[in-house]
Amino acid sequence: MVTGSDFVPTDDDIAIVAVSQTPAYRLWNDSEQMLIMRCVNDLLGSTGMDRNDVQFTIAGSCDYLSGAPFAFVSNIDGVGAWPPVYESHVEMDGAWALNEAWHRLMLGDIQTAFVIGSGKSSPGTPRHVFPLQTDPYTAAPLGLDYPSIAGLQANALINAGKATERDFAEVVARSRRAAMSNPNAQVSGDHSVDELLAKPHYSSPLRLHDLPPISDGAAAMIIARGKRALELTDRPVWIRGIDHRIESHHLGLRDLSSSPSTKLAGEKVGVHDGPVDVAELMVNFSHEEIILREALGLQDHPNVNPSGGPLSGHPIMATGLVRIIEVARRIIEGEAHRGVAHASSGPALQQNLVCVLEGGN
Amino acid sequence: MAKPCAVIGIGQTKYKSKRIDVSLEGLVREAALRALADCELTFADIDAIVVGKAPDALEGVMMPELSLADALGAVGKPIHRVHTAGSVGASTAISGANLIESGRYERVLVVCYEKQSEGNATWALSGGRSGGQGAGGSFAPWIRTYITRSGAPEHIGWKVATKDRLNALKNPYAHLHLKDISIEKVRESPMLWDPLHYLESCPSSDGAAAIVLGSEAAAKKSPNKPAWVIAHAKRTEFGQFPGRDTVYVQAGVDCATELYKKAGITNPRRQIDCAEIYVPFSWYEPMWLEGHLIAPFNEGWKMTDSGATELGGDFPVNMSGGVLSSNPIGASGLIRCLEAANQVRGTAGEYQVDGAKVALGHAYGGAAQYFAMWIVSSELNPTFN
């Protein structure tokens, strides 16, 4: 259902004017720059802009995925940097690059920005890499990895009486079914809940299908201030708000069955200040959808992760930006008028970003 | 319209080879608490936190804002992490300034650090490949090109190395306190990467630096003098392509041009009182004086040779001792930016430039391809003649 609103954008409002993403690949047997270049060329083609018309560029990527310090430096080969460009980089998901670009355009002196997120997980073993995100003194030496931490969190959810393993399987079944109509999905299929529950545990109470696939991919968008946005597209998607919050990295200090940082970010951006037509949540593990729905007040919402979400494709460092793109695309195509996108960083949903998008001229 | 932004608090740790007395959390917290104390605030007064550092592989901690969130009082708040190679410290300061200038935040804490003793910096600076040439090995051929092109005499590098170490003796936070430094000692030190001698190279340091940035209202409420951020600029270009000028780098020229234009500066040599410029190897002082339009082309070395860049000269450079005296890589750019602020606040202690009102903070990185710079002033709207 598409809903209306009394929002009237001004020149100080900032809109997504074009979006692009590569499919999520299990193995992209070429460089990360080539993934980025595909998105950049796509965006320039769809807006008719020249590279030098885009006044600011900011990318999110992670050296550790490539296994090389300064890996991000070569990523500018995919964007272009001659003549020299005004550019920056966050060692975070592209959703945080969007957050920085959004703030930068508020200053008013420049009108347009590229926002990019990219990652190739295939060269390494995520189970070995990601423990390096945990406390370097007390946790990382133990090799406490994402699936193990996710298992602890899923268990906390069950112990709190908030979910069952069947609920997790239902998330997976729905996500994979939704992904069947997503050309960028890596994993999709029609599975019954009972069929999924018959599989063995992997990181109890989670099964392998409760985990995201290992993916390579990139995503990018062009954003622009009010007037310029209307010159570039007749279907701008306005960024009504972005907020992000973090929690303690000490798992023992957190109630793992809830996400207060998502809840707070959602309140700050006013998720429910208008109707929510669609939501794309960065559900890295199936049980997280239940936690995130609760935190955002979307418990019974009928249109969460229509793309299939990260369970169908998880190009780390682009996954969060892809959520924003999936909502924007639905607004551009007229399937939705107002939507919510969510990105996360860190083990067990430690850090969360919430973005509200709205269409209209 | 961009809202005014000021540096209202400054904090640094002592820089040294190994800070084995503190964890990573302890290190960043030390700088952050000093910056907060400088403006009589606590973590509760901070709206958002920005963290910057060079590659995660230097310490082996991936996306460290996650495990530092508690130590930086960030729980329940926004925190984000910047990484733009060696320029990251200045990029992080600019990222923090953007948050204030957007009008969305009143007080932002910016923290940068490196604990190089936790890893192998030369390995990491070689892109994680063994047998790498390190940063000096990358820059030495370009320095030789500069010497050939400009006709600069060999002693210019020794002179910069000596001057910055003498300045460092006045800075209690500086890593290197070489009391008997002299041009002869620099010249006689081992040759590392021709033409760079050992004493013409930066040290490898542990350390953290922090600033509190505030809005105009926050600056007015602050107990100490603010340093107003009157302009900032960034530029990036490819690290290599045929015909690239790696000495007089176009991105550096463009970055300075944009910076001065935004600040209203038409004659940087005369209108800027002093500068903290990222000089990890001695020759980069004259190279960036030219490359950032402070000295005429091929004449940066004459500024150095004349003593203009010494404390007491007409354009002092790296009064704090610079990167040649302290180099926790990820923090080094922020240190340049905050030392510029120290000068215009009048809080630079023994290395204060008398009456400094306008100062430049600068960093560069990668294959001399990333540039981030800001101008701070004791006045919100300085006028230039």
Chai-1 contact restraints between the chains, C-beta under 6 A:
chainA,res_idxA,chainB,res_idxB,connection_type,confidence,min_distance_angstrom,max_distance_angstrom,comment,restraint_id
A,D63,B,P55,contact,1.0,0.0,6.0,A-B,restraint_1
A,D63,B,D56,contact,1.0,0.0,6.0,A-B,restraint_2
A,Y64,B,D56,contact,1.0,0.0,6.0,A-B,restraint_3
A,Y64,B,M62,contact,1.0,0.0,6.0,A-B,restraint_4
A,A68,B,G127,contact,1.0,0.0,6.0,A-B,restraint_5
A,A68,B,G128,contact,1.0,0.0,6.0,A-B,restraint_6
A,P69,B,P55,contact,1.0,0.0,6.0,A-B,restraint_7
A,P69,B,A57,contact,1.0,0.0,6.0,A-B,restraint_8
A,P69,B,A124,contact,1.0,0.0,6.0,A-B,restraint_9
A,P69,B,G128,contact,1.0,0.0,6.0,A-B,restraint_10
A,F70,B,P55,contact,1.0,0.0,6.0,A-B,restraint_11
A,F70,B,A85,contact,1.0,0.0,6.0,A-B,restraint_12
A,F70,B,G127,contact,1.0,0.0,6.0,A-B,restraint_13
A,V73,B,G366,contact,1.0,0.0,6.0,A-B,restraint_14
A,A81,B,T236,contact,1.0,0.0,6.0,A-B,restraint_15
A,A81,B,E237,contact,1.0,0.0,6.0,A-B,restraint_16
A,A81,B,F238,contact,1.0,0.0,6.0,A-B,restraint_17
A,W82,B,E237,contact,1.0,0.0,6.0,A-B,restraint_18
A,W82,B,F238,contact,1.0,0.0,6.0,A-B,restraint_19
A,P84,B,R235,contact,1.0,0.0,6.0,A-B,restraint_20
A,P84,B,E237,contact,1.0,0.0,6.0,A-B,restraint_21
A,P84,B,Q250,contact,1.0,0.0,6.0,A-B,restraint_22
A,P84,B,A251,contact,1.0,0.0,6.0,A-B,restraint_23
A,P84,B,D254,contact,1.0,0.0,6.0,A-B,restraint_24
A,V85,B,T236,contact,1.0,0.0,6.0,A-B,restraint_25
A,Y86,B,K234,contact,1.0,0.0,6.0,A-B,restraint_26
A,E87,B,T236,contact,1.0,0.0,6.0,A-B,restraint_27
A,S88,B,S91,contact,1.0,0.0,6.0,A-B,restraint_28
A,H89,B,H83,contact,1.0,0.0,6.0,A-B,restraint_29
A,H89,B,T84,contact,1.0,0.0,6.0,A-B,restraint_30
A,V90,B,V82,contact,1.0,0.0,6.0,A-B,restraint_31
A,E91,B,R81,contact,1.0,0.0,6.0,A-B,restraint_32
A,E91,B,H83,contact,1.0,0.0,6.0,A-B,restraint_33
A,M92,B,R81,contact,1.0,0.0,6.0,A-B,restraint_34
A,W96,B,H80,contact,1.0,0.0,6.0,A-B,restraint_35
A,H103,B,N98,contact,1.0,0.0,6.0,A-B,restraint_36
A,H103,B,L99,contact,1.0,0.0,6.0,A-B,restraint_37
A,H103,B,S102,contact,1.0,0.0,6.0,A-B,restraint_38
A,R104,B,N98,contact,1.0,0.0,6.0,A-B,restraint_39
A,M106,B,S102,contact,1.0,0.0,6.0,A-B,restraint_40
A,L107,B,A2,contact,1.0,0.0,6.0,A-B,restraint_41
A,L107,B,E101,contact,1.0,0.0,6.0,A-B,restraint_42
A,G108,B,M1,contact,1.0,0.0,6.0,A-B,restraint_43
A,L132,B,M62,contact,1.0,0.0,6.0,A-B,restraint_44
A,Q133,B,M62,contact,1.0,0.0,6.0,A-B,restraint_45
A,Q133,B,M63,contact,1.0,0.0,6.0,A-B,restraint_46
A,Q133,B,L66,contact,1.0,0.0,6.0,A-B,restraint_47
A,D135,B,S67,contact,1.0,0.0,6.0,A-B,restraint_48
A,P136,B,V61,contact,1.0,0.0,6.0,A-B,restraint_49
A,H244,B,P78,contact,1.0,0.0,6.0,A-B,restraint_50
A,R245,B,G76,contact,1.0,0.0,6.0,A-B,restraint_51
A,I246,B,A69,contact,1.0,0.0,6.0,A-B,restraint_52
A,I246,B,A74,contact,1.0,0.0,6.0,A-B,restraint_53
A,I246,B,I79,contact,1.0,0.0,6.0,A-B,restraint_54
A,S248,B,D70,contact,1.0,0.0,6.0,A-B,restraint_55
A,S248,B,V75,contact,1.0,0.0,6.0,A-B,restraint_56
A,H249,B,L66,contact,1.0,0.0,6.0,A-B,restraint_57
A,H249,B,S67,contact,1.0,0.0,6.0,A-B,restraint_58
A,H249,B,A69,contact,1.0,0.0,6.0,A-B,restraint_59
A,G346,B,L66,contact,1.0,0.0,6.0,A-B,restraint_60
A,Q350,B,L66,contact,1.0,0.0,6.0,A-B,restraint_61
